[in-house]
């Protein structure tokens, strides 16, 4: 693995990567979605996977994508967290901007309350941000 201190600026620049590369979708993962209503996203996600993403949380997953459109949806984070594989990632899609509801801080607090840590963020589209939560290393 390359040392981050010696990596080139291109290695740290994500602008040339597709959304699915930024989200870590590699094609051999067991994936679930919860509350995602973006049909184009779901179609492209399923096209990259050997099996369609599960719409119901039944087992452990490498990646879980959760849509949060209001405070009432924050409970989806706690419901999804137990379904993560130890090295899995829970991506939370939530409104972005100064007036976003729920605010970034509430989304982060919900992830932490579910026993996770946030370690990456990327723009999903013009209206939503994607925040990645993972199980802390000392709990894997």
N, C-alpha and C positions, 0 to 999 in steps of 0.2 A: 504494500500500500504506500502511496506517495505521501511524503511528509507535507502537511499543509503549509509549513513555513517556506518550502521550496517549490510549491506549485506555481504554475504560470497564471497570469491574470485570466487567460482563456479558461483554465480549469475552474476558476472561481466565478466566472461569468455564466449565468444561467440563461441569458437572453436568447441564445441560439438553440436552446432545448425546447422540445414540445411540452405541452401541459402534462401529458402522460409520463414523460421522462422526469419532469419535476416532481410528479406525484409518486414516482418509483414503481410504476406499473411495468413489469418485465415480461409478462405473458405466461408464466408458469405458476402464478399465485392463486390461492384460494381467496376469493374476494366476496364481500357482502356490501350491500348498500341499504341505507335506512333514510327514508324521507326524500330521496333524490327524485325530483320531478323533471329534470332537464333531459328530455328524450334524446337529444343529440349526444350528450355526454354518455348516457347509458348505452346507446348503440355503438359508439366508438370504443367504450370500455369493453363491452362484450366481444367486439371484433378482435381485441387484443388478447383475449383469454381463451384457454382451451375449453372452459365451461363457463356459461353465463354467470354473472354475479348473482349471488343469492339475494333475494328480496326479504328474507326472513333470517334472523340470527338463530342458528341451530347448533353450531359447533364452534371451533376455533378457526380464525381467519388470519391470513397474512396481512391483508389490507381491509379496512372497513371505511366506507365513505358515509358520512352523516351530514344531512342538511339541517341547518338551524335557521329559521326565519323569524323567530320571536322567542321571548323568554320561556314560553310554554314548551318549546322544543328542546331546551337545555337538558332535560331528563334523558334524552336519547344518548347523550355521552355516557352517563352512568350505566345505562342498559347495554351499551355496546362494549364498554371496557372489559368485562369478564370474558368476552369472546375473542380477545386478541391472543394470538400466539406470542410466546415470550419475546421474539424479535419482530413482532408485527407493528403496524402503524395504523392509528385511527386518524383519518383526515376529517376535520370538521369544516364544512362550508358554511360561512356566516356572512351577514351583511357587513360591508366595509364603509368607512367614512366616519367623520366626526359625529354625525347624528345617528349612527347605526344603532339598532336595537335588536338584540342585546349588544352592548358595547364589548369590545375586545376583552376588556378586563373581566367581564362576567363569563365569557366563553372560557377564558383561561382558568378562572376560578372553578368552573364546573369540571374541567379536565383534571385539575389538581385534586378536587374533592373526590374524583373517581379513582384516585391513586396513580394518575399519569403525570408526565411532564411534557411540556411543549418544547419542541426543538427545531421547528422549521415553519416558515410561513411563505406563501406565494399567492400571487393574484390569480384568482380563478377566472374572473371576467370583470366587466365594468362595475358590477354591483356587489360581488362577493369575493371574500378572501378565503383561502384555504390554510388552516392551521393544523400542523401535524403533532399528534400526541403519541407518546410511546410509554411502555412500562419502564420505570427507572432501572438502571443497570443492577443495582443492589437487590432488586426484587425479582430478577429473571431466574 
